[in-house]
Amino acid sequence: MDKRTTGIVAYITWIGLLIAIIAGDRDGAKFHLNQALVIFLFGLLSVIPLIGGLWAIFIFVCWIMGLIAAINEEEKEVPLIGKIRLLK
C-alpha cells in the first residue's frame, strides 16, 4: 500500500490499524499510524460515566479530522491528544 492508502486504512478500525502497520508503508504514513493509535486508545476512555459521552463526541471529531487529513495527505495533529507519540 502507498502512503495515502496506509494512512486512510489506519483510521478505519483496529483491524485496519494492524493491517496498515503490518502491510502498509510504515515510514511514509508513520504520522497517521501514530495519530490513529492515539485516537483509538483515548477512545477507550469514553466508557467513563458522566463525561464519557462528551469524550466520545470529541474522539469522533478527532477521528474525522485525522481521516480527512490522511485523505488530503496532510500531517495535521488532532486537538489535545495529537502531540502524543507512541510510535517511534
PDB file of N, CA, C and O in Angstrom:
ATOM      1  N   MET A   1       0.843  -1.183   0.000  1.00  0.00           N
ATOM      2  CA  MET A   1       0.000   0.000   0.000  1.00  0.00           C
ATOM      3  C   MET A   1       0.888   1.247   0.000  1.00  0.00           C
ATOM      4  O   MET A   1       1.970   1.249   0.587  1.00  0.00           O
ATOM      5  N   ASP A   2       0.429   2.278  -0.648  1.00  0.00           N
ATOM      6  CA  ASP A   2       1.174   3.527  -0.649  1.00  0.00           C
ATOM      7  C   ASP A   2       0.877   4.324   0.626  1.00  0.00           C
ATOM      8  O   ASP A   2       0.087   3.898   1.468  1.00  0.00           O
ATOM      9  N   LYS A   3       1.517   5.473   0.750  1.00  0.00           N
ATOM     10  CA  LYS A   3       1.410   6.298   1.956  1.00  0.00           C
ATOM     11  C   LYS A   3      -0.031   6.725   2.229  1.00  0.00           C
ATOM     12  O   LYS A   3      -0.504   6.633   3.361  1.00  0.00           O
ATOM     13  N   ARG A   4      -0.722   7.189   1.200  1.00  0.00           N
ATOM     14  CA  ARG A   4      -2.092   7.683   1.377  1.00  0.00           C
ATOM     15  C   ARG A   4      -3.040   6.564   1.795  1.00  0.00           C
ATOM     16  O   ARG A   4      -3.824   6.729   2.729  1.00  0.00           O
ATOM     17  N   THR A   5      -2.970   5.440   1.112  1.00  0.00           N
ATOM     18  CA  THR A   5      -3.844   4.309   1.430  1.00  0.00           C
ATOM     19  C   THR A   5      -3.567   3.788   2.831  1.00  0.00           C
ATOM     20  O   THR A   5      -4.497   3.458   3.566  1.00  0.00           O
ATOM     21  N   THR A   6      -2.313   3.713   3.199  1.00  0.00           N
ATOM     22  CA  THR A   6      -1.950   3.248   4.542  1.00  0.00           C
ATOM     23  C   THR A   6      -2.528   4.178   5.601  1.00  0.00           C
ATOM     24  O   THR A   6      -3.060   3.709   6.608  1.00  0.00           O
ATOM     25  N   GLY A   7      -2.433   5.487   5.390  1.00  0.00           N
ATOM     26  CA  GLY A   7      -2.986   6.449   6.340  1.00  0.00           C
ATOM     27  C   GLY A   7      -4.486   6.329   6.478  1.00  0.00           C
ATOM     28  O   GLY A   7      -5.015   6.411   7.587  1.00  0.00           O
ATOM     29  N   ILE A   8      -5.184   6.134   5.363  1.00  0.00           N
ATOM     30  CA  ILE A   8      -6.642   6.015   5.401  1.00  0.00           C
ATOM     31  C   ILE A   8      -7.065   4.732   6.095  1.00  0.00           C
ATOM     32  O   ILE A   8      -7.962   4.750   6.939  1.00  0.00           O
ATOM     33  N   VAL A   9      -6.430   3.617   5.751  1.00  0.00           N
ATOM     34  CA  VAL A   9      -6.778   2.317   6.347  1.00  0.00           C
ATOM     35  C   VAL A   9      -6.527   2.318   7.852  1.00  0.00           C
ATOM     36  O   VAL A   9      -7.253   1.665   8.601  1.00  0.00           O
ATOM     37  N   ALA A  10      -5.505   3.046   8.300  1.00  0.00           N
ATOM     38  CA  ALA A  10      -5.173   3.084   9.724  1.00  0.00           C
ATOM     39  C   ALA A  10      -6.315   3.641  10.561  1.00  0.00           C
ATOM     40  O   ALA A  10      -6.477   3.246  11.716  1.00  0.00           O
ATOM     41  N   TYR A  11      -7.108   4.551  10.006  1.00  0.00           N
ATOM     42  CA  TYR A  11      -8.193   5.170  10.767  1.00  0.00           C
ATOM     43  C   TYR A  11      -9.478   4.349  10.773  1.00  0.00           C
ATOM     44  O   TYR A  11     -10.379   4.644  11.559  1.00  0.00           O
ATOM     45  N   ILE A  12      -9.590   3.346   9.936  1.00  0.00           N
ATOM     46  CA  ILE A  12     -10.869   2.653   9.776  1.00  0.00           C
ATOM     47  C   ILE A  12     -11.272   1.861  11.027  1.00  0.00           C
ATOM     48  O   ILE A  12     -12.300   2.174  11.628  1.00  0.00           O
ATOM     49  N   THR A  13     -10.515   0.868  11.431  1.00  0.00           N
ATOM     50  CA  THR A  13     -10.819   0.070  12.635  1.00  0.00           C
ATOM     51  C   THR A  13      -9.509  -0.383  13.257  1.00  0.00           C
ATOM     52  O   THR A  13      -8.432  -0.070  12.748  1.00  0.00           O
ATOM     53  N   TRP A  14      -9.599  -1.118  14.355  1.00  0.00           N
ATOM     54  CA  TRP A  14      -8.396  -1.716  14.949  1.00  0.00           C
ATOM     55  C   TRP A  14      -7.735  -2.662  13.950  1.00  0.00           C
ATOM     56  O   TRP A  14      -6.510  -2.703  13.835  1.00  0.00           O
ATOM     57  N   ILE A  15      -8.557  -3.416  13.235  1.00  0.00           N
ATOM     58  CA  ILE A  15      -8.016  -4.347  12.246  1.00  0.00           C
ATOM     59  C   ILE A  15      -7.329  -3.575  11.129  1.00  0.00           C
ATOM     60  O   ILE A  15      -6.264  -3.976  10.660  1.00  0.00           O
ATOM     61  N   GLY A  16      -7.928  -2.477  10.702  1.00  0.00           N
ATOM     62  CA  GLY A  16      -7.299  -1.635   9.686  1.00  0.00           C
ATOM     63  C   GLY A  16      -5.974  -1.077  10.160  1.00  0.00           C
ATOM     64  O   GLY A  16      -5.017  -0.992   9.389  1.00  0.00           O
ATOM     65  N   LEU A  17      -5.914  -0.694  11.435  1.00  0.00           N
ATOM     66  CA  LEU A  17      -4.667  -0.186  12.003  1.00  0.00           C
ATOM     67  C   LEU A  17      -3.596  -1.267  11.979  1.00  0.00           C
ATOM     68  O   LEU A  17      -2.452  -1.004  11.607  1.00  0.00           O
ATOM     69  N   LEU A  18      -3.960  -2.479  12.374  1.00  0.00           N
ATOM     70  CA  LEU A  18      -2.993  -3.583  12.349  1.00  0.00           C
ATOM     71  C   LEU A  18      -2.530  -3.890  10.930  1.00  0.00           C
ATOM     72  O   LEU A  18      -1.341  -4.112  10.701  1.00  0.00           O
ATOM     73  N   ILE A  19      -3.457  -3.905   9.976  1.00  0.00           N
ATOM     74  CA  ILE A  19      -3.093  -4.150   8.579  1.00  0.00           C
ATOM     75  C   ILE A  19      -2.160  -3.048   8.077  1.00  0.00           C
ATOM     76  O   ILE A  19      -1.186  -3.330   7.379  1.00  0.00           O
ATOM     77  N   ALA A  20      -2.451  -1.811   8.425  1.00  0.00           N
ATOM     78  CA  ALA A  20      -1.610  -0.696   7.991  1.00  0.00           C
ATOM     79  C   ALA A  20      -0.207  -0.799   8.569  1.00  0.00           C
ATOM     80  O   ALA A  20       0.771  -0.494   7.888  1.00  0.00           O
ATOM     81  N   ILE A  21      -0.105  -1.227   9.820  1.00  0.00           N
ATOM     82  CA  ILE A  21       1.207  -1.363  10.447  1.00  0.00           C
ATOM     83  C   ILE A  21       1.992  -2.509   9.820  1.00  0.00           C
ATOM     84  O   ILE A  21       3.195  -2.388   9.591  1.00  0.00           O
ATOM     85  N   ILE A  22       1.317  -3.616   9.543  1.00  0.00           N
ATOM     86  CA  ILE A  22       2.000  -4.803   9.021  1.00  0.00           C
ATOM     87  C   ILE A  22       2.286  -4.688   7.523  1.00  0.00           C
ATOM     88  O   ILE A  22       3.407  -4.947   7.088  1.00  0.00           O
ATOM     89  N   ALA A  23       1.280  -4.300   6.732  1.00  0.00           N
ATOM     90  CA  ALA A  23       1.420  -4.376   5.279  1.00  0.00           C
ATOM     91  C   ALA A  23       1.582  -3.022   4.606  1.00  0.00           C
ATOM     92  O   ALA A  23       1.805  -2.973   3.396  1.00  0.00           O
ATOM     93  N   GLY A  24       1.480  -1.943   5.329  1.00  0.00           N
ATOM     94  CA  GLY A  24       1.490  -0.626   4.701  1.00  0.00           C
ATOM     95  C   GLY A  24       2.872   0.001   4.639  1.00  0.00           C
ATOM     96  O   GLY A  24       3.868  -0.583   5.065  1.00  0.00           O
ATOM     97  N   ASP A  25       2.899   1.196   4.102  1.00  0.00           N
ATOM     98  CA  ASP A  25       4.120   1.992   4.017  1.00  0.00           C
ATOM     99  C   ASP A  25       4.339   2.637   5.378  1.00  0.00           C
ATOM    100  O   ASP A  25       3.883   3.752   5.632  1.00  0.00           O
ATOM    101  N   ARG A  26       5.041   1.923   6.247  1.00  0.00           N
ATOM    102  CA  ARG A  26       5.195   2.366   7.632  1.00  0.00           C
ATOM    103  C   ARG A  26       5.961   3.665   7.759  1.00  0.00           C
ATOM    104  O   ARG A  26       5.605   4.521   8.570  1.00  0.00           O
ATOM    105  N   ASP A  27       7.006   3.822   6.969  1.00  0.00           N
ATOM    106  CA  ASP A  27       7.807   5.037   7.084  1.00  0.00           C
ATOM    107  C   ASP A  27       7.057   6.260   6.561  1.00  0.00           C
ATOM    108  O   ASP A  27       7.103   7.325   7.175  1.00  0.00           O
ATOM    109  N   GLY A  28       6.371   6.114   5.439  1.00  0.00           N
ATOM    110  CA  GLY A  28       5.662   7.238   4.837  1.00  0.00           C
ATOM    111  C   GLY A  28       4.432   7.655   5.616  1.00  0.00           C
ATOM    112  O   GLY A  28       4.095   8.838   5.644  1.00  0.00           O
ATOM    113  N   ALA A  29       3.754   6.712   6.250  1.00  0.00           N
ATOM    114  CA  ALA A  29       2.497   7.008   6.950  1.00  0.00           C
ATOM    115  C   ALA A  29       2.641   6.921   8.464  1.00  0.00           C
ATOM    116  O   ALA A  29       1.645   6.760   9.170  1.00  0.00           O
ATOM    117  N   LYS A  30       3.855   7.023   8.967  1.00  0.00           N
ATOM    118  CA  LYS A  30       4.085   6.896  10.412  1.00  0.00           C
ATOM    119  C   LYS A  30       3.278   7.918  11.210  1.00  0.00           C
ATOM    120  O   LYS A  30       2.778   7.606  12.291  1.00  0.00           O
ATOM    121  N   PHE A  31       3.151   9.119  10.691  1.00  0.00           N
ATOM    122  CA  PHE A  31       2.387  10.159  11.383  1.00  0.00           C
ATOM    123  C   PHE A  31       0.942   9.716  11.577  1.00  0.00           C
ATOM    124  O   PHE A  31       0.411   9.807  12.684  1.00  0.00           O
ATOM    125  N   HIS A  32       0.298   9.235  10.509  1.00  0.00           N
ATOM    126  CA  HIS A  32      -1.109   8.848  10.603  1.00  0.00           C
ATOM    127  C   HIS A  32      -1.288   7.543  11.386  1.00  0.00           C
ATOM    128  O   HIS A  32      -2.310   7.359  12.046  1.00  0.00           O
ATOM    129  N   LEU A  33      -0.324   6.651  11.321  1.00  0.00           N
ATOM    130  CA  LEU A  33      -0.395   5.442  12.144  1.00  0.00           C
ATOM    131  C   LEU A  33      -0.392   5.822  13.623  1.00  0.00           C
ATOM    132  O   LEU A  33      -1.160   5.274  14.413  1.00  0.00           O
ATOM    133  N   ASN A  34       0.468   6.755  13.988  1.00  0.00           N
ATOM    134  CA  ASN A  34       0.543   7.204  15.376  1.00  0.00           C
ATOM    135  C   ASN A  34      -0.742   7.919  15.792  1.00  0.00           C
ATOM    136  O   ASN A  34      -1.278   7.657  16.868  1.00  0.00           O
ATOM    137  N   GLN A  35      -1.236   8.820  14.944  1.00  0.00           N
ATOM    138  CA  GLN A  35      -2.458   9.557  15.271  1.00  0.00           C
ATOM    139  C   GLN A  35      -3.646   8.604  15.452  1.00  0.00           C
ATOM    140  O   GLN A  35      -4.431   8.758  16.387  1.00  0.00           O
ATOM    141  N   ALA A  36      -3.772   7.627  14.562  1.00  0.00           N
ATOM    142  CA  ALA A  36      -4.883   6.670  14.654  1.00  0.00           C
ATOM    143  C   ALA A  36      -4.776   5.847  15.938  1.00  0.00           C
ATOM    144  O   ALA A  36      -5.781   5.606  16.607  1.00  0.00           O
ATOM    145  N   LEU A  37      -3.567   5.420  16.282  1.00  0.00           N
ATOM    146  CA  LEU A  37      -3.368   4.639  17.501  1.00  0.00           C
ATOM    147  C   LEU A  37      -3.739   5.450  18.735  1.00  0.00           C
ATOM    148  O   LEU A  37      -4.410   4.938  19.631  1.00  0.00           O
ATOM    149  N   VAL A  38      -3.316   6.692  18.792  1.00  0.00           N
ATOM    150  CA  VAL A  38      -3.633   7.560  19.934  1.00  0.00           C
ATOM    151  C   VAL A  38      -5.141   7.793  20.028  1.00  0.00           C
ATOM    152  O   VAL A  38      -5.707   7.750  21.120  1.00  0.00           O
ATOM    153  N   ILE A  39      -5.788   8.036  18.897  1.00  0.00           N
ATOM    154  CA  ILE A  39      -7.238   8.259  18.897  1.00  0.00           C
ATOM    155  C   ILE A  39      -7.974   7.020  19.397  1.00  0.00           C
ATOM    156  O   ILE A  39      -8.890   7.130  20.213  1.00  0.00           O
ATOM    157  N   PHE A  40      -7.581   5.848  18.917  1.00  0.00           N
ATOM    158  CA  PHE A  40      -8.258   4.620  19.352  1.00  0.00           C
ATOM    159  C   PHE A  40      -8.020   4.343  20.837  1.00  0.00           C
ATOM    160  O   PHE A  40      -8.944   3.928  21.537  1.00  0.00           O
ATOM    161  N   LEU A  41      -6.803   4.563  21.327  1.00  0.00           N
ATOM    162  CA  LEU A  41      -6.531   4.317  22.745  1.00  0.00           C
ATOM    163  C   LEU A  41      -7.276   5.303  23.638  1.00  0.00           C
ATOM    164  O   LEU A  41      -7.843   4.900  24.653  1.00  0.00           O
ATOM    165  N   PHE A  42      -7.285   6.579  23.284  1.00  0.00           N
ATOM    166  CA  PHE A  42      -8.012   7.557  24.083  1.00  0.00           C
ATOM    167  C   PHE A  42      -9.514   7.381  23.946  1.00  0.00           C
ATOM    168  O   PHE A  42     -10.267   7.824  24.812  1.00  0.00           O
ATOM    169  N   GLY A  43      -9.960   6.747  22.883  1.00  0.00           N
ATOM    170  CA  GLY A  43     -11.377   6.445  22.714  1.00  0.00           C
ATOM    171  C   GLY A  43     -11.883   5.469  23.751  1.00  0.00           C
ATOM    172  O   GLY A  43     -13.079   5.430  24.042  1.00  0.00           O
ATOM    173  N   LEU A  44     -10.980   4.677  24.313  1.00  0.00           N
ATOM    174  CA  LEU A  44     -11.364   3.732  25.359  1.00  0.00           C
ATOM    175  C   LEU A  44     -11.830   4.448  26.627  1.00  0.00           C
ATOM    176  O   LEU A  44     -12.548   3.863  27.438  1.00  0.00           O
ATOM    177  N   LEU A  45     -11.434   5.694  26.802  1.00  0.00           N
ATOM    178  CA  LEU A  45     -11.848   6.471  27.977  1.00  0.00           C
ATOM    179  C   LEU A  45     -13.308   6.896  27.911  1.00  0.00           C
ATOM    180  O   LEU A  45     -13.838   7.433  28.884  1.00  0.00           O
ATOM    181  N   SER A  46     -13.960   6.666  26.790  1.00  0.00           N
ATOM    182  CA  SER A  46     -15.358   7.088  26.649  1.00  0.00           C
ATOM    183  C   SER A  46     -16.314   6.228  27.472  1.00  0.00           C
ATOM    184  O   SER A  46     -17.509   6.520  27.515  1.00  0.00           O
ATOM    185  N   VAL A  47     -15.825   5.187  28.119  1.00  0.00           N
ATOM    186  CA  VAL A  47     -16.677   4.350  28.964  1.00  0.00           C
ATOM    187  C   VAL A  47     -16.826   4.920  30.372  1.00  0.00           C
ATOM    188  O   VAL A  47     -17.581   4.378  31.180  1.00  0.00           O
ATOM    189  N   ILE A  48     -16.120   6.004  30.675  1.00  0.00           N
ATOM    190  CA  ILE A  48     -16.196   6.638  31.990  1.00  0.00           C
ATOM    191  C   ILE A  48     -17.578   7.284  32.151  1.00  0.00           C
ATOM    192  O   ILE A  48     -18.012   8.040  31.281  1.00  0.00           O
ATOM    193  N   PRO A  49     -18.259   6.994  33.246  1.00  0.00           N
ATOM    194  CA  PRO A  49     -19.594   7.586  33.453  1.00  0.00           C
ATOM    195  C   PRO A  49     -19.543   9.119  33.500  1.00  0.00           C
ATOM    196  O   PRO A  49     -18.527   9.702  33.879  1.00  0.00           O
ATOM    197  N   LEU A  50     -20.608   9.738  33.125  1.00  0.00           N
ATOM    198  CA  LEU A  50     -20.841  11.181  33.119  1.00  0.00           C
ATOM    199  C   LEU A  50     -20.091  11.930  32.012  1.00  0.00           C
ATOM    200  O   LEU A  50     -20.731  12.596  31.198  1.00  0.00           O
ATOM    201  N   ILE A  51     -18.780  11.844  31.955  1.00  0.00           N
ATOM    202  CA  ILE A  51     -18.045  12.574  30.923  1.00  0.00           C
ATOM    203  C   ILE A  51     -17.767  11.728  29.686  1.00  0.00           C
ATOM    204  O   ILE A  51     -17.263  12.241  28.686  1.00  0.00           O
ATOM    205  N   GLY A  52     -18.085  10.458  29.741  1.00  0.00           N
ATOM    206  CA  GLY A  52     -17.799   9.552  28.629  1.00  0.00           C
ATOM    207  C   GLY A  52     -18.503   9.928  27.343  1.00  0.00           C
ATOM    208  O   GLY A  52     -17.933   9.776  26.262  1.00  0.00           O
ATOM    209  N   GLY A  53     -19.715  10.409  27.435  1.00  0.00           N
ATOM    210  CA  GLY A  53     -20.460  10.801  26.243  1.00  0.00           C
ATOM    211  C   GLY A  53     -19.823  11.984  25.530  1.00  0.00           C
ATOM    212  O   GLY A  53     -19.681  11.985  24.307  1.00  0.00           O
ATOM    213  N   LEU A  54     -19.440  12.991  26.309  1.00  0.00           N
ATOM    214  CA  LEU A  54     -18.769  14.155  25.722  1.00  0.00           C
ATOM    215  C   LEU A  54     -17.414  13.773  25.152  1.00  0.00           C
ATOM    216  O   LEU A  54     -17.019  14.250  24.089  1.00  0.00           O
ATOM    217  N   TRP A  55     -16.704  12.908  25.870  1.00  0.00           N
ATOM    218  CA  TRP A  55     -15.399  12.459  25.402  1.00  0.00           C
ATOM    219  C   TRP A  55     -15.543  11.667  24.100  1.00  0.00           C
ATOM    220  O   TRP A  55     -14.708  11.799  23.204  1.00  0.00           O
ATOM    221  N   ALA A  56     -16.584  10.853  23.987  1.00  0.00           N
ATOM    222  CA  ALA A  56     -16.812  10.069  22.768  1.00  0.00           C
ATOM    223  C   ALA A  56     -17.067  10.992  21.579  1.00  0.00           C
ATOM    224  O   ALA A  56     -16.596  10.721  20.474  1.00  0.00           O
ATOM    225  N   ILE A  57     -17.800  12.069  21.792  1.00  0.00           N
ATOM    226  CA  ILE A  57     -18.041  13.031  20.717  1.00  0.00           C
ATOM    227  C   ILE A  57     -16.728  13.694  20.304  1.00  0.00           C
ATOM    228  O   ILE A  57     -16.460  13.859  19.114  1.00  0.00           O
ATOM    229  N   PHE A  58     -15.914  14.072  21.287  1.00  0.00           N
ATOM    230  CA  PHE A  58     -14.617  14.684  20.997  1.00  0.00           C
ATOM    231  C   PHE A  58     -13.728  13.722  20.203  1.00  0.00           C
ATOM    232  O   PHE A  58     -13.094  14.126  19.229  1.00  0.00           O
ATOM    233  N   ILE A  59     -13.680  12.468  20.611  1.00  0.00           N
ATOM    234  CA  ILE A  59     -12.856  11.473  19.917  1.00  0.00           C
ATOM    235  C   ILE A  59     -13.368  11.251  18.501  1.00  0.00           C
ATOM    236  O   ILE A  59     -12.572  11.077  17.579  1.00  0.00           O
ATOM    237  N   PHE A  60     -14.690  11.255  18.313  1.00  0.00           N
ATOM    238  CA  PHE A  60     -15.252  11.095  16.976  1.00  0.00           C
ATOM    239  C   PHE A  60     -14.838  12.254  16.073  1.00  0.00           C
ATOM    240  O   PHE A  60     -14.490  12.045  14.910  1.00  0.00           O
ATOM    241  N   VAL A  61     -14.874  13.471  16.604  1.00  0.00           N
ATOM    242  CA  VAL A  61     -14.443  14.639  15.829  1.00  0.00           C
ATOM    243  C   VAL A  61     -12.959  14.526  15.487  1.00  0.00           C
ATOM    244  O   VAL A  61     -12.562  14.837  14.364  1.00  0.00           O
ATOM    245  N   CYS A  62     -12.142  14.089  16.432  1.00  0.00           N
ATOM    246  CA  CYS A  62     -10.713  13.888  16.175  1.00  0.00           C
ATOM    247  C   CYS A  62     -10.501  12.832  15.094  1.00  0.00           C
ATOM    248  O   CYS A  62      -9.635  12.982  14.232  1.00  0.00           O
ATOM    249  N   TRP A  63     -11.284  11.777  15.145  1.00  0.00           N
ATOM    250  CA  TRP A  63     -11.181  10.711  14.144  1.00  0.00           C
ATOM    251  C   TRP A  63     -11.502  11.237  12.746  1.00  0.00           C
ATOM    252  O   TRP A  63     -10.798  10.934  11.783  1.00  0.00           O
ATOM    253  N   ILE A  64     -12.566  12.024  12.644  1.00  0.00           N
ATOM    254  CA  ILE A  64     -12.941  12.619  11.356  1.00  0.00           C
ATOM    255  C   ILE A  64     -11.832  13.553  10.860  1.00  0.00           C
ATOM    256  O   ILE A  64     -11.477  13.522   9.681  1.00  0.00           O
ATOM    257  N   MET A  65     -11.289  14.376  11.749  1.00  0.00           N
ATOM    258  CA  MET A  65     -10.215  15.290  11.363  1.00  0.00           C
ATOM    259  C   MET A  65      -8.993  14.532  10.872  1.00  0.00           C
ATOM    260  O   MET A  65      -8.379  14.914   9.876  1.00  0.00           O
ATOM    261  N   GLY A  66      -8.637  13.454  11.570  1.00  0.00           N
ATOM    262  CA  GLY A  66      -7.492  12.649  11.163  1.00  0.00           C
ATOM    263  C   GLY A  66      -7.712  11.961   9.836  1.00  0.00           C
ATOM    264  O   GLY A  66      -6.806  11.907   9.005  1.00  0.00           O
ATOM    265  N   LEU A  67      -8.904  11.435   9.626  1.00  0.00           N
ATOM    266  CA  LEU A  67      -9.234  10.757   8.375  1.00  0.00           C
ATOM    267  C   LEU A  67      -9.193  11.737   7.203  1.00  0.00           C
ATOM    268  O   LEU A  67      -8.665  11.403   6.143  1.00  0.00           O
ATOM    269  N   ILE A  68      -9.730  12.916   7.375  1.00  0.00           N
ATOM    270  CA  ILE A  68      -9.701  13.929   6.311  1.00  0.00           C
ATOM    271  C   ILE A  68      -8.259  14.341   6.014  1.00  0.00           C
ATOM    272  O   ILE A  68      -7.897  14.524   4.852  1.00  0.00           O
ATOM    273  N   ALA A  69      -7.438  14.487   7.047  1.00  0.00           N
ATOM    274  CA  ALA A  69      -6.031  14.830   6.838  1.00  0.00           C
ATOM    275  C   ALA A  69      -5.308  13.720   6.073  1.00  0.00           C
ATOM    276  O   ALA A  69      -4.476  14.006   5.212  1.00  0.00           O
ATOM    277  N   ALA A  70      -5.615  12.467   6.376  1.00  0.00           N
ATOM    278  CA  ALA A  70      -4.996  11.353   5.661  1.00  0.00           C
ATOM    279  C   ALA A  70      -5.429  11.330   4.204  1.00  0.00           C
ATOM    280  O   ALA A  70      -4.614  11.062   3.321  1.00  0.00           O
ATOM    281  N   ILE A  71      -6.699  11.608   3.942  1.00  0.00           N
ATOM    282  CA  ILE A  71      -7.197  11.639   2.561  1.00  0.00           C
ATOM    283  C   ILE A  71      -6.506  12.747   1.768  1.00  0.00           C
ATOM    284  O   ILE A  71      -6.175  12.564   0.596  1.00  0.00           O
ATOM    285  N   ASN A  72      -6.290  13.893   2.407  1.00  0.00           N
ATOM    286  CA  ASN A  72      -5.644  15.027   1.741  1.00  0.00           C
ATOM    287  C   ASN A  72      -4.121  14.967   1.799  1.00  0.00           C
ATOM    288  O   ASN A  72      -3.448  15.876   1.313  1.00  0.00           O
ATOM    289  N   GLU A  73      -3.572  13.909   2.386  1.00  0.00           N
ATOM    290  CA  GLU A  73      -2.132  13.708   2.549  1.00  0.00           C
ATOM    291  C   GLU A  73      -1.475  14.864   3.308  1.00  0.00           C
ATOM    292  O   GLU A  73      -0.388  15.314   2.947  1.00  0.00           O
ATOM    293  N   GLU A  74      -2.137  15.334   4.347  1.00  0.00           N
ATOM    294  CA  GLU A  74      -1.617  16.381   5.215  1.00  0.00           C
ATOM    295  C   GLU A  74      -1.226  15.771   6.555  1.00  0.00           C
ATOM    296  O   GLU A  74      -1.749  14.726   6.943  1.00  0.00           O
ATOM    297  N   GLU A  75      -0.320  16.414   7.250  1.00  0.00           N
ATOM    298  CA  GLU A  75       0.070  15.955   8.584  1.00  0.00           C
ATOM    299  C   GLU A  75      -0.395  16.969   9.624  1.00  0.00           C
ATOM    300  O   GLU A  75       0.406  17.727  10.171  1.00  0.00           O
ATOM    301  N   LYS A  76      -1.692  16.972   9.886  1.00  0.00           N
ATOM    302  CA  LYS A  76      -2.287  17.867  10.880  1.00  0.00           C
ATOM    303  C   LYS A  76      -2.541  17.086  12.161  1.00  0.00           C
ATOM    304  O   LYS A  76      -3.147  16.015  12.138  1.00  0.00           O
ATOM    305  N   GLU A  77      -2.075  17.630  13.270  1.00  0.00           N
ATOM    306  CA  GLU A  77      -2.321  16.988  14.558  1.00  0.00           C
ATOM    307  C   GLU A  77      -3.751  17.257  15.006  1.00  0.00           C
ATOM    308  O   GLU A  77      -4.297  18.335  14.771  1.00  0.00           O
ATOM    309  N   VAL A  78      -4.349  16.264  15.653  1.00  0.00           N
ATOM    310  CA  VAL A  78      -5.684  16.452  16.220  1.00  0.00           C
ATOM    311  C   VAL A  78      -5.547  17.248  17.519  1.00  0.00           C
ATOM    312  O   VAL A  78      -4.483  17.217  18.136  1.00  0.00           O
ATOM    313  N   PRO A  79      -6.593  17.959  17.954  1.00  0.00           N
ATOM    314  CA  PRO A  79      -6.506  18.774  19.168  1.00  0.00           C
ATOM    315  C   PRO A  79      -6.271  17.937  20.437  1.00  0.00           C
ATOM    316  O   PRO A  79      -6.724  16.796  20.525  1.00  0.00           O
ATOM    317  N   LEU A  80      -5.585  18.494  21.380  1.00  0.00           N
ATOM    318  CA  LEU A  80      -5.295  17.950  22.720  1.00  0.00           C
ATOM    319  C   LEU A  80      -4.404  16.708  22.716  1.00  0.00           C
ATOM    320  O   LEU A  80      -3.397  16.686  23.424  1.00  0.00           O
ATOM    321  N   ILE A  81      -4.734  15.696  21.958  1.00  0.00           N
ATOM    322  CA  ILE A  81      -4.010  14.425  22.039  1.00  0.00           C
ATOM    323  C   ILE A  81      -3.061  14.210  20.863  1.00  0.00           C
ATOM    324  O   ILE A  81      -2.395  13.177  20.799  1.00  0.00           O
ATOM    325  N   GLY A  82      -2.987  15.140  19.954  1.00  0.00           N
ATOM    326  CA  GLY A  82      -2.197  14.976  18.741  1.00  0.00           C
ATOM    327  C   GLY A  82      -0.695  14.999  18.940  1.00  0.00           C
ATOM    328  O   GLY A  82       0.043  14.470  18.109  1.00  0.00           O
ATOM    329  N   LYS A  83      -0.232  15.594  20.010  1.00  0.00           N
ATOM    330  CA  LYS A  83       1.211  15.695  20.239  1.00  0.00           C
ATOM    331  C   LYS A  83       1.816  14.431  20.850  1.00  0.00           C
ATOM    332  O   LYS A  83       3.039  14.319  20.946  1.00  0.00           O
ATOM    333  N   ILE A  84       0.994  13.497  21.256  1.00  0.00           N
ATOM    334  CA  ILE A  84       1.476  12.266  21.883  1.00  0.00           C
ATOM    335  C   ILE A  84       2.070  11.354  20.812  1.00  0.00           C
ATOM    336  O   ILE A  84       1.433  11.090  19.793  1.00  0.00           O
ATOM    337  N   ARG A  85       3.275  10.880  21.044  1.00  0.00           N
ATOM    338  CA  ARG A  85       3.955   9.996  20.099  1.00  0.00           C
ATOM    339  C   ARG A  85       4.146   8.619  20.733  1.00  0.00           C
ATOM    340  O   ARG A  85       4.890   8.476  21.703  1.00  0.00           O
ATOM    341  N   LEU A  86       3.478   7.617  20.186  1.00  0.00           N
ATOM    342  CA  LEU A  86       3.616   6.255  20.679  1.00  0.00           C
ATOM    343  C   LEU A  86       4.506   5.421  19.762  1.00  0.00           C
ATOM    344  O   LEU A  86       5.171   4.490  20.216  1.00  0.00           O
ATOM    345  N   LEU A  87       4.516   5.752  18.484  1.00  0.00           N
ATOM    346  CA  LEU A  87       5.355   5.036  17.524  1.00  0.00           C
ATOM    347  C   LEU A  87       6.575   5.878  17.211  1.00  0.00           C
ATOM    348  O   LEU A  87       6.462   7.067  16.913  1.00  0.00           O
ATOM    349  N   LYS A  88       7.727   5.264  17.280  1.00  0.00           N
ATOM    350  CA  LYS A  88       8.978   5.999  17.001  1.00  0.00           C
ATOM    351  C   LYS A  88       9.404   5.775  15.577  1.00  0.00           C
ATOM    352  O   LYS A  88      10.429   6.305  15.148  1.00  0.00           O
TER     353      LYS A  88
END
